Amino acid sequence: MKVSLVQKKHILGDKEANLKIIEESVKKNDSDLYIFPELFLTGYRLRDRIWDEAEPIPGPSTERLVELAESEQTSIILGMPEKMKRSGRLKNSAPLIHKDGHVDVYRKSYLPNFGPFEELRYFEPDDRLPVFDTPFGKLGIVICYDIFFPELTKVLAMKGADFTVCISASPTISRELFEKIIVARAIETTTFTFYTNLVGREENFTFWGGDTALSPMGKEIAKGPIFEEDIITVDLDLDDLEIARKNRPVLNDTRPSSTKDIFDH
């Protein structure tokens, strides 16, 4: 299985330009899965413009990416603001577009609303933790701040996820935290773990990139440069899942009974 983590500079508020970046990145490579960062379709710091740029799923942008996935026989994950039908509320979403044209969606659970972050002003949190079937195994997605909550990735792993994808819009102030946490999550879940992050500047935000692929034992398979564009492609040996889970059986040893009262106090 080949996976490409795409670390390309986006253009804030220009969906057409960002769709072209996606198309060019996919057509220039030959991978089974391409992963783009959080809100890559629009950029992160749109503020009130987010209402005008958000789209339903399916919608114009995802339909265009369905055509791309089908023509290139690959799958694509990206971040985008999703406008929910009827309610008009917004979700910070990550569609997974399969090579057969089917679209699954994960919607962000935890929305940071501290310091320079103000996601709760625009987005509504979601409580669902789906695991998606792929030709290579089951895949779970989290978005940026979600990764700070280990119960999310553990639930995905206990539901059978072989791959954990974290798409992110992390500025430099958060770099050290993310570099530590993603390794811990890979070890805790014995999943292949992929981290993709925005790169470039938006207003006073500098995104550091640093896309990372980790083995089910938390070993770094590949890492993108800091502050620079790149596409990081890794060829995975799926037998590593069985080896990791035999040697470090954290999923087998996880007991729901030991954590049933985690929120009952």
C-alpha positions as CSV (number, residue, x, y, z in Angstrom):
1,M,0.0,0.0,0.0
2,K,1.4,3.4,-1.0
3,V,0.3,6.5,0.9
4,S,1.2,10.1,-0.1
5,L,1.1,12.9,2.6
6,V,0.8,16.1,0.7
7,Q,2.5,19.1,2.2
8,K,1.6,21.9,-0.3
9,K,1.0,25.6,0.3
10,H,-2.7,26.5,-0.1
11,I,-4.3,29.8,-1.0
12,L,-6.6,31.2,1.6
13,G,-10.2,31.5,0.3
14,D,-9.4,30.2,-3.2
15,K,-11.1,26.8,-3.6
16,E,-10.4,26.6,-7.3
17,A,-6.6,27.1,-6.8
18,N,-6.6,24.6,-4.0
19,L,-8.5,22.0,-6.0
20,K,-5.9,22.4,-8.8
21,I,-3.2,21.7,-6.2
22,I,-5.0,18.5,-5.2
23,E,-5.4,17.5,-8.9
24,E,-1.8,18.2,-9.8
25,S,-0.5,16.3,-6.7
26,V,-2.6,13.3,-7.4
27,K,-1.8,13.1,-11.1
28,K,2.0,13.5,-10.6
29,N,2.2,10.5,-8.2
30,D,1.0,6.9,-8.1
31,S,-0.4,6.1,-4.6
32,D,-3.4,4.3,-3.2
33,L,-4.2,7.1,-0.8
34,Y,-3.5,10.8,-0.8
35,I,-3.9,12.8,2.5
36,F,-4.2,16.6,2.6
37,P,-4.4,18.7,5.7
38,E,-7.3,20.2,7.8
39,L,-9.4,22.8,5.9
40,F,-7.1,22.5,2.9
41,L,-9.9,23.3,0.5
42,T,-10.4,26.8,1.8
43,G,-7.6,27.6,4.3
44,Y,-7.9,27.9,8.0
45,R,-8.3,31.6,8.9
46,L,-11.3,32.6,6.9
47,R,-13.2,33.9,9.9
48,D,-16.7,35.1,8.8
49,R,-16.0,34.2,5.2
50,I,-16.2,30.6,6.1
51,W,-20.1,30.7,5.8
52,D,-19.8,31.6,2.1
53,E,-17.1,29.1,1.3
54,A,-18.6,26.1,3.1
55,E,-20.3,23.4,1.0
56,P,-22.5,20.4,1.6
57,I,-21.1,16.9,1.1
58,P,-21.8,15.8,-1.6
59,G,-21.3,19.2,-3.2
60,P,-19.4,20.9,-6.1
61,S,-15.9,20.3,-4.7
62,T,-16.4,16.8,-3.5
63,E,-18.1,15.8,-6.8
64,R,-15.1,17.1,-8.7
65,L,-12.8,15.1,-6.4
66,V,-14.9,12.0,-7.0
67,E,-14.2,12.4,-10.7
68,L,-10.5,12.7,-9.9
69,A,-10.5,9.6,-7.6
70,E,-12.3,7.5,-10.1
71,S,-10.2,8.5,-13.1
72,E,-6.9,8.0,-11.1
73,Q,-8.2,4.9,-9.2
74,T,-7.1,6.2,-5.9
75,S,-8.6,7.6,-2.6
76,I,-8.3,11.1,-1.2
77,I,-8.7,12.6,2.2
78,L,-8.8,16.4,2.7
79,G,-10.2,18.9,5.2
80,M,-13.0,21.3,4.3
81,P,-15.8,23.3,5.9
82,E,-19.1,21.4,5.5
83,K,-22.5,23.1,5.4
84,M,-25.1,20.8,6.9
85,K,-28.3,20.5,5.0
86,R,-31.4,22.0,6.5
87,S,-29.7,23.2,9.7
88,G,-27.2,25.4,7.8
89,R,-24.7,24.7,10.6
90,L,-21.0,24.2,9.8
91,K,-18.8,21.2,10.6
92,N,-15.0,21.0,10.3
93,S,-15.0,17.9,8.1
94,A,-12.7,15.4,6.4
95,P,-14.3,13.5,3.5
96,L,-12.7,10.3,2.5
97,I,-13.3,9.9,-1.3
98,H,-12.9,6.3,-2.4
99,K,-11.7,5.2,-5.8
100,D,-15.1,3.9,-6.6
101,G,-16.7,7.3,-6.0
102,H,-18.2,6.5,-2.6
103,V,-17.7,9.3,-0.1
104,D,-17.4,8.8,3.7
105,V,-17.1,11.7,6.1
106,Y,-15.5,12.3,9.5
107,R,-16.5,15.5,11.4
108,K,-14.3,17.0,14.0
109,S,-15.1,16.2,17.7
110,Y,-13.1,18.7,19.6
111,L,-13.0,22.3,18.5
112,P,-10.3,24.5,20.1
113,N,-11.5,27.8,21.5
114,F,-8.6,29.2,23.4
115,G,-5.6,31.4,22.7
116,P,-5.6,32.3,19.0
117,F,-8.2,29.6,18.1
118,E,-11.9,30.3,17.7
119,E,-13.4,27.3,16.0
120,L,-16.5,27.1,18.3
121,R,-17.5,30.4,16.9
122,Y,-18.0,28.9,13.5
123,F,-18.3,25.1,13.8
124,E,-20.4,22.6,15.6
125,P,-18.8,19.6,17.3
126,D,-19.7,16.1,16.3
127,D,-19.8,13.0,18.5
128,R,-19.6,10.2,15.9
129,L,-16.4,8.1,15.5
130,P,-16.8,6.1,12.3
131,V,-14.3,3.6,11.0
132,F,-14.2,3.3,7.2
133,D,-13.5,0.2,5.1
134,T,-10.8,0.4,2.5
135,P,-9.3,-2.3,0.2
136,F,-6.3,-2.4,2.6
137,G,-8.0,-2.4,6.0
138,K,-10.1,-0.2,8.2
139,L,-9.3,3.5,8.6
140,G,-10.2,6.1,11.2
141,I,-9.8,9.9,11.0
142,V,-9.3,12.6,13.6
143,I,-8.7,16.3,13.0
144,C,-6.0,18.3,14.7
145,Y,-7.0,19.0,18.3
146,D,-8.9,15.7,18.4
147,I,-5.5,14.0,18.7
148,F,-5.1,15.4,22.3
149,F,-7.9,13.1,23.4
150,P,-6.5,9.5,23.4
151,E,-10.0,8.0,24.0
152,L,-10.9,8.9,20.4
153,T,-8.0,7.1,18.7
154,K,-8.4,4.1,21.1
155,V,-12.1,3.8,20.2
156,L,-11.2,3.8,16.5
157,A,-8.6,1.1,17.1
158,M,-11.0,-1.0,19.2
159,K,-13.5,-0.7,16.3
160,G,-10.9,-2.3,14.1
161,A,-8.9,0.6,12.6
162,D,-5.6,-0.4,11.1
163,F,-4.8,3.2,10.0
164,T,-5.2,6.4,12.0
165,V,-5.2,9.6,10.0
166,C,-4.8,13.0,11.7
167,I,-5.2,16.0,9.4
168,S,-4.1,19.3,11.0
169,A,-3.8,23.0,10.9
170,S,-1.1,23.4,13.6
171,P,0.8,26.6,13.9
172,T,4.3,26.7,15.2
173,I,3.2,27.3,18.8
174,S,1.9,23.7,18.8
175,R,4.6,21.9,16.9
176,E,6.4,20.4,19.9
177,L,3.2,19.0,21.3
178,F,2.0,17.4,18.1
179,E,5.4,15.8,17.4
180,K,5.2,14.0,20.8
181,I,1.5,13.2,20.8
182,I,1.3,11.5,17.4
183,V,4.0,9.0,18.4
184,A,2.2,8.2,21.6
185,R,-1.1,7.6,19.7
186,A,0.6,5.2,17.3
187,I,2.0,3.2,20.1
188,E,-1.3,3.2,22.1
189,T,-3.3,2.0,19.1
190,T,-0.7,-0.1,17.2
191,T,-2.0,1.5,14.0
192,F,-0.2,3.0,11.1
193,T,-0.5,6.7,11.9
194,F,-0.4,9.5,9.4
195,Y,-0.1,13.2,10.3
196,T,-0.6,15.9,7.7
197,N,-0.3,19.6,8.5
198,L,-0.8,22.9,6.6
199,V,2.4,24.7,5.6
200,G,2.8,28.4,4.9
201,R,1.4,31.6,6.4
202,E,-2.1,32.9,7.0
203,E,-2.2,36.4,8.7
204,N,-0.3,35.9,12.0
205,F,-0.3,32.1,11.8
206,T,2.7,30.2,10.5
207,F,2.0,26.5,9.8
208,W,5.1,24.3,10.1
209,G,4.2,21.3,7.9
210,G,6.1,18.3,9.2
211,D,3.9,15.6,7.7
212,T,4.7,12.3,9.4
213,A,4.1,8.6,8.8
214,L,4.5,6.3,11.8
215,S,4.6,2.5,12.1
216,P,2.3,0.6,14.5
217,M,5.1,0.6,17.0
218,G,5.5,4.4,16.7
219,K,8.6,4.3,14.6
220,E,9.1,7.1,12.2
221,I,8.8,5.8,8.6
222,A,9.1,9.2,6.9
223,K,8.8,12.9,7.8
224,G,8.3,16.0,5.7
225,P,10.4,19.1,6.0
226,I,9.6,22.0,8.3
227,F,8.2,25.1,6.6
228,E,8.7,23.7,3.1
229,E,6.5,22.1,0.5
230,D,6.9,18.4,-0.3
231,I,5.0,15.2,-1.0
232,I,6.0,12.3,1.3
233,T,5.2,8.9,-0.2
234,V,5.6,5.7,1.8
235,D,5.2,2.1,0.8
236,L,3.7,0.2,3.7
237,D,4.3,-3.5,4.7
238,L,0.9,-4.4,6.1
239,D,2.4,-7.4,7.9
240,D,3.8,-4.9,10.4
241,L,0.3,-4.6,11.9
242,E,0.3,-8.3,13.0
243,I,3.9,-8.2,14.2
244,A,3.2,-5.0,16.3
245,R,0.0,-6.4,17.8
246,K,1.7,-9.7,18.7
247,N,4.7,-8.0,20.3
248,R,2.8,-5.2,22.0
249,P,-0.8,-6.4,22.6
250,V,-2.3,-3.2,23.9
251,L,-5.6,-3.7,22.0
252,N,-6.0,-7.2,23.3
253,D,-5.2,-6.1,26.8
254,T,-7.5,-3.1,26.8
255,R,-10.3,-3.7,29.3
256,P,-13.4,-1.5,28.9
257,S,-14.3,-2.3,32.5
258,S,-11.2,-0.4,33.7
259,T,-12.3,2.8,32.1
260,K,-16.1,2.6,32.4
261,D,-16.2,5.4,35.0
262,I,-13.8,7.7,33.2
263,F,-16.5,10.4,33.0
264,D,-18.6,9.4,36.0
265,H,-17.2,11.4,38.9
